Amino acid sequence: MAPLNPTAVLGALGAGLLSLGIGFLFGFALEQAGFGDSRKLAAQFYLRDMTVLKVMFTAIVVAMLLLSVFSGFHLVDLDKVWVNPTYLWPGILGGLILGFGFIIGGYCPGTSLVSLATLKLDGLFFVLGTLTGILLFSETVDFFAIFFNYSGAYGRLTIPDLLGLDPKLVVSGIVVTALLVFVGVERVELMFKKDRQLEPSSARPRKAAALVLLAGAVLVLFAGQPTLQAKLAWLEPELDKQLESRQFHIDPGELLSLMHNNRIRLELFDVRSEADYNQFHLLDARHVPPGKLDAAWIRNLPPEAVKVVMSNDESQAGQVWKYLTARGVPGVYILEGGINEWLEIYGTAAARPLPEKVHEEDRLRFTFPRVLGSSDQAARPDLKDSPERDFTPKVKVLKPVPMEGGGCG
Amino acid sequence: MKDKPIQKPYMNPYLAGALLGLVLFASFMLTGHGLGASGGLARITAGVVDLVAPRHVDRTAALAEMAGGDQNPYDNWLVWAICGVMLGGFISGLLGKRVRVETRMGPHVSTRKRWLMAFIGGILVGIGARLARGCTSGQALSGGAVLSVGSWAFMMAVFAGGYLLALPVRKLWN
């Protein structure tokens, strides 16, 4: 099901060529729209020629509408589609600066490449300027890293999330707004045009196109978006197959090495009962009862972190793994054998095994002289004192933590 | 006399927008992400600096994440994408007879001044795009289509910035 993972399907070269092809059509469309010409782009801001707004808004509406319709018919999983994380204030300030540069220089990055490709010299100078600006930013970002990384950082936040509205209402609302904006823009253009020469009338195709968009909006309203339950049900076979393959179960030895790797952002989720958690849990493991796993909690998960879910054995952790993965959380793993196997390997004298006959699925098979929490040595065993384990590493690090400099910065 | 080809008119903006929207949609379906331009340029910057001063790249976090150590900054879909953008723009320009060495500018500005302004504007756009973690393609278009709050705020800010400065710099274009 879409979205595809091109590297897995096509290999590295194939994925690259796919990006090349998509880029080709992107550049083609930009040039066809007239975006290789700085005068046409700048005219947007003098209200003579609002092509920029028309093209951008149409493109957004068409792509948004198609994604919603396809998602409504279970043809694409929107939770797996990349949504630019919101960094509100750096985004707004960056947007303002980019807007200033746009009207002074006449391009934005994508359009300047098209301009350069059609041998416009101003496009060439603009691209050189952009490369210089990127260098200036990269050299200085450390001085305002806190603003850049934390100011208004809301993670994956969409307009329906923000307003608490059903996505289908937001999508149809944007379609209607866009159509009204287009009508308004056409009037404004007529008012500000220098030569009042009217273009050949093309009202009929425009009306037809508007009707198509409206029909799309109605379709979205009726089809709606899949509920979480529906989605879990339809993804269940695929997720079960992935669980059975055990490619997401990591050996206790691998987890131990991750706990000692300070270049990895590691999040440990303990999904057992609070009583079990209090008895014993791994150092820095967060107690996450399954009821806590709502949308807001999931949104605050750092996407680049390696997330390891654990229960006493594996079955409860497997359920949570399925839930998180279905909601599009990347990089979730399960501790193989759970806390029980962990204690069998790394447990100290404080952990006493219970007699065989009380063994039940996903029950703690150890008892402790007192409530240990994470104070026991086994909560984060030393690497050198622990039995060495032979395992195949399965964790794929999405993004290593950058080395931070010392000092109080 | 030199024969100067007459350039063909551009595509209807709504049609071009619909085409762009289809490309964007295809990108989401086939790759899981939208389009991008400034990210590819950032990798070229990192690659060029890495040629001249590799140790400086390793010490500068924002460059090191792309070209630090023995990482190849060009090994990324964004670089393929901007190559594609230039190729697509070139072919479309050929079809429209618009490929020619020239400088596009307002009627009351010298070529040199236009070049300087293009360079200065480019610097601002480079800074803005990195600060906003994307440009009109990767942030406004792509994030806009998936309803990211930050992307819509960014898009409004871009238009606000352009309109705020449009009157003061009108001599450049009118």
Interface residues (C-beta under 8 A of the other chain):
Chain A: A2 P3 L4 N5 P6 A15 G16 L17 L18 S19 L20 G21 I22 G23 F24 L25 F26 G27 F28 A29 L30 E31 Q32 A33 G34 G36 D37 S38 R39 K40 A42 A43 Q44 F45 Y46 T51 L53 K54 V55 M56 F57 T58 A59 I60 V61 V62 A63 M64 L66 L67 F70 V76 L78 K80 V81 W82 V83 N84 P85 T86 Y87 L88 P90 G91 I92 L93 G94 G95 L96 I97 L98 G99 F100 G101 F102 I103 I104 G105 G106 Y107 C108 P109 G110 T111 S112 L113 V114 S115 L116 A117 T118 L119 K120 L121 D122 G123 F125 F126 V127 L128 G129 T130 L131 T132 G133 I134 L135 L136 F137 S138 E139 V141 D142 F148 G152 Y154 R156 L157 T158 I159 P160 D161 L162 P167 V170 V171 F182 S202 R206 A209 P402 M403
Chain B: Y10 M11 N12 P13 Y14 A16 G17 A18 L19 L20 G21 L22 V23 L24 F25 A26 S27 F28 M29 L30 T31 G32 H33 G34 L35 A37 S38 L41 A42 I44 T45 A46 V48 V49 T60 A61 A62 L63 A64 E65 W77 L78 W80 A81 I82 C83 G84 V85 M86 L87 G88 G89 F90 I91 S92 G93 G96 R98 V99 R100 V101 E102 T103 R104 M105 G106 T111 R114 W115 L116 M117 A118 F119 I120 G121 G122 I123 L124 V125 G126 I127 G128 A129 R130 L131 A132 R133 G134 C135 T136 S137 G138 Q139 A140 L141 S142 G143 G144 A145 V146 L147 S148 V149 G150 S151 W152 A153 F154 M155 M156 A157 V158 F159 A160 G161 G162 Y163 L164 L165 A166 V169 R170 L172 W173 N174
